[in-house]
Amino acid sequence: MSGLGVIPPDLASQVSAFTARLRDRHDFLIGPGETADALRALGAVDVLERREVRGALRAVLSASPEQARLFDLEFNAFFRVEGAAQPKLPPLLPETKAPGTEQQTEAGQPPPPRPGQQPAPKPTRAPAPDDAPDPDEDAPDSQAPGQPLDGDDTAPPDDAAVPSLRARLSPNAAPGQAVQAGGDDLPELLRAASALVRSLQLGRARRLKPQPNRGPKLDARRTLRAAARTAGDATLLRWLGRPRRAPRFLLVIDGSRSMGADATLLLRFAQALHLRSRRVEVYAFSTGLTRLTPALRQAAPGVPLALPDLGEAWGGGTRIGENLLRLAREERARVNRDTLVLILSDGLDTGEPALVSRALRDLRAQAGQVVWLSPLAALPGYQPVQRAIMAALPFLDALLPVASVADLHALPRRLSTARR
Amino acid sequence: MNAARPAPDAWPSPADLQEAFLTRGYVADDALATALRLVVALGKPLLLEGPAGVGKTEAAKTLAGVLGTRLIRLQCYEGLDAQSALYEWNYARQLLHLRAAELGGLGGVTDEDLYSERFLMARPLLQAIREERAPVLLIDEVDRADDAFEAFLLELLAEWQITVPELGTIEARTRPHVILTSNRSRELSDALRRRCLYHWTEYPSRAQELAIVHARLPGVNETLAQQVTNAVHALRALPLGKPPGVAETLDWAAALVSLHADHLDAAGIRATLGAVLKLREDQLLAAPTLQGLAAQAAAGHQSGA
């Protein structure tokens, strides 16, 4: 406890530099207030204990598991152990290139970030019991300007590059690649997205709100206030009712090679939907599954949509069942009766159909509606004979075609027909 | 900030806090102990996120025990509104009061009579800011509440005061130690996150979980504790719909102890499976894994015997 409450001036300036680094490199929402809180937090722990310093700064400066992981990497790089070998690993993250600009040199080896450049969002990972990366692990950074702190940290490898490496080695996967989903149809897609958001009414909120007409419950407060007009007799009754609630969307896009341009169309539609509603979750899968919501959140509207290397989630083979099962598990808490699950896939799969059934049964049990969108269904004379589609059909509310913007415009009408 | 804060040095260090937690059967890692230390030292709320069953709620309860203060819990749910969380007027009693005044010929019941403390029913948030000694305020599963309630919390957590239109503004006597928990069933706003300290609680490692089993169930057989812990970790690696949390590990071990089991075997697993896997599909999916573990445990037990 020797250092408790005393912050060396050097450390204070380093913390300021460190917070600036988190803000500039990774868009952490850190202002002067957070920097001041970080310094106050250091006053409450022993600054000679590296673990306490890291824990205190992490608690103040990070705000999500993804940020906590980035924080650990940056902290270990910034306050590196004196004399520790610098790890020979690629930079922290695959960086998102500014939309419209190009050339990533090699998958997993993006160029270092430039000031103001958007960092690549990190896909959410399912919690793994023992193989989760240790926050004590050191991160690579040869430009780290920080001074060493006392501590016992070692420099084990970062696993950020593992997914794309695995993607390259998988027999079913193509090499990881950046995804360009540009197109000049955003206004059209925004109209289609607005129509879908407006038309969809899956359930009523549980919250009771004052209603102009009769509701299921008396609003005592408003009734008593109204009684003032009738000399205290509660003759003018006021009611609380349950309003319609905005729908949620869970979009799952099959990004395998066979999907071609249809997947990028749906990706743009997902972006448009995201611009119209906050309640949109988007995933892509090929041989692996990746959450795209953070990437879409950061994408600038009005410019061609460009995503970083999605590794196993794009451009490879197809494993529908196991990815949908993983999705059902990861999204279990978020899917409710207000959720419309939209799965975009052609159903061409080499995996186990039983897994598709299990996943869709789980999703169907929780969601308001589960709809499969297939580009093949737009072909004349289409028959749903693909194994995955056949396994999924008993749990679907609708199997609809989607091969063009017109199909997306028709989606609200087709969904309402399917509900009847 | 109107509510008073004690001097930071008056509070235990992270290491002391960790030890105090351990004596109450809660194994807190360094990062959690530091975050909790900051809750009391900085007076900022702590947002605890993590999968279900990793001990988020229990952390708040234990903190209240360690600090020797009251735990006030607000369980969030869909549809929770500010009124239910803050205060409500006892309308029935107000009406009775009015009628009694009329019948008794008292007349002249004023607003001040009707909207007085007497008819005010304090809900958890109001209770928390009126406590003389700073309580631990647990806002549990905040992700289940609506956006509107989250926005309402922002004001309370920033100003530590609330306004009852009929009474005026009530300032906090002492600032509560606030812990919010979330299972990430909904993305919380950046505004709420910025007002909170943050800690992600992960499933414990095998060694940590074994320590938890021993701390909570002091009489448990060492072999059984290890086998249960290993089995739970093997189950968490499966694509289950509802992976077992630490609470399930403890329930399972306690169930086996109640059957006088000193090691895992097929019969014991069959009899107690409902304590650890709560979905039929998960039980079917995990059956081969559990059979393998039971065979392995039985072989080890025989060779040991």
Boltz contact constraints between the chains, C-beta under 6 A:
constraints:
  - contact:
      token1: [A, 1]
      token2: [B, 13]
      max_distance: 6.0
  - contact:
      token1: [A, 29]
      token2: [B, 190]
      max_distance: 6.0
  - contact:
      token1: [A, 29]
      token2: [B, 194]
      max_distance: 6.0
  - contact:
      token1: [A, 40]
      token2: [B, 42]
      max_distance: 6.0
  - contact:
      token1: [A, 41]
      token2: [B, 38]
      max_distance: 6.0
  - contact:
      token1: [A, 44]
      token2: [B, 8]
      max_distance: 6.0
  - contact:
      token1: [A, 44]
      token2: [B, 38]
      max_distance: 6.0
  - contact:
      token1: [A, 44]
      token2: [B, 41]
      max_distance: 6.0
  - contact:
      token1: [A, 51]
      token2: [B, 30]
      max_distance: 6.0
  - contact:
      token1: [A, 52]
      token2: [B, 14]
      max_distance: 6.0
  - contact:
      token1: [A, 52]
      token2: [B, 34]
      max_distance: 6.0
  - contact:
      token1: [A, 55]
      token2: [B, 30]
      max_distance: 6.0
  - contact:
      token1: [A, 55]
      token2: [B, 31]
      max_distance: 6.0
  - contact:
      token1: [A, 55]
      token2: [B, 34]
      max_distance: 6.0
  - contact:
      token1: [A, 56]
      token2: [B, 34]
      max_distance: 6.0
  - contact:
      token1: [A, 59]
      token2: [B, 35]
      max_distance: 6.0
  - contact:
      token1: [A, 59]
      token2: [B, 38]
      max_distance: 6.0
  - contact:
      token1: [A, 59]
      token2: [B, 197]
      max_distance: 6.0
  - contact:
      token1: [A, 59]
      token2: [B, 199]
      max_distance: 6.0
  - contact:
      token1: [A, 60]
      token2: [B, 197]
      max_distance: 6.0
  - contact:
      token1: [A, 62]
      token2: [B, 198]
      max_distance: 6.0
  - contact:
      token1: [A, 63]
      token2: [B, 193]
      max_distance: 6.0
  - contact:
      token1: [A, 63]
      token2: [B, 198]
      max_distance: 6.0
  - contact:
      token1: [A, 65]
      token2: [B, 200]
      max_distance: 6.0
  - contact:
      token1: [A, 68]
      token2: [B, 200]
      max_distance: 6.0
  - contact:
      token1: [A, 127]
      token2: [B, 51]
      max_distance: 6.0
  - contact:
      token1: [A, 127]
      token2: [B, 202]
      max_distance: 6.0
  - contact:
      token1: [A, 127]
      token2: [B, 203]
      max_distance: 6.0
  - contact:
      token1: [A, 129]
      token2: [B, 203]
      max_distance: 6.0
  - contact:
      token1: [A, 129]
      token2: [B, 233]
      max_distance: 6.0
  - contact:
      token1: [A, 129]
      token2: [B, 236]
      max_distance: 6.0
  - contact:
      token1: [A, 130]
      token2: [B, 205]
      max_distance: 6.0
  - contact:
      token1: [A, 206]
      token2: [B, 78]
      max_distance: 6.0
  - contact:
      token1: [A, 206]
      token2: [B, 79]
      max_distance: 6.0
  - contact:
      token1: [A, 207]
      token2: [B, 79]
      max_distance: 6.0
  - contact:
      token1: [A, 220]
      token2: [B, 91]
      max_distance: 6.0
  - contact:
      token1: [A, 325]
      token2: [B, 239]
      max_distance: 6.0
  - contact:
      token1: [A, 329]
      token2: [B, 239]
      max_distance: 6.0
  - contact:
      token1: [A, 333]
      token2: [B, 183]
      max_distance: 6.0
  - contact:
      token1: [A, 333]
      token2: [B, 185]
      max_distance: 6.0
  - contact:
      token1: [A, 334]
      token2: [B, 185]
      max_distance: 6.0
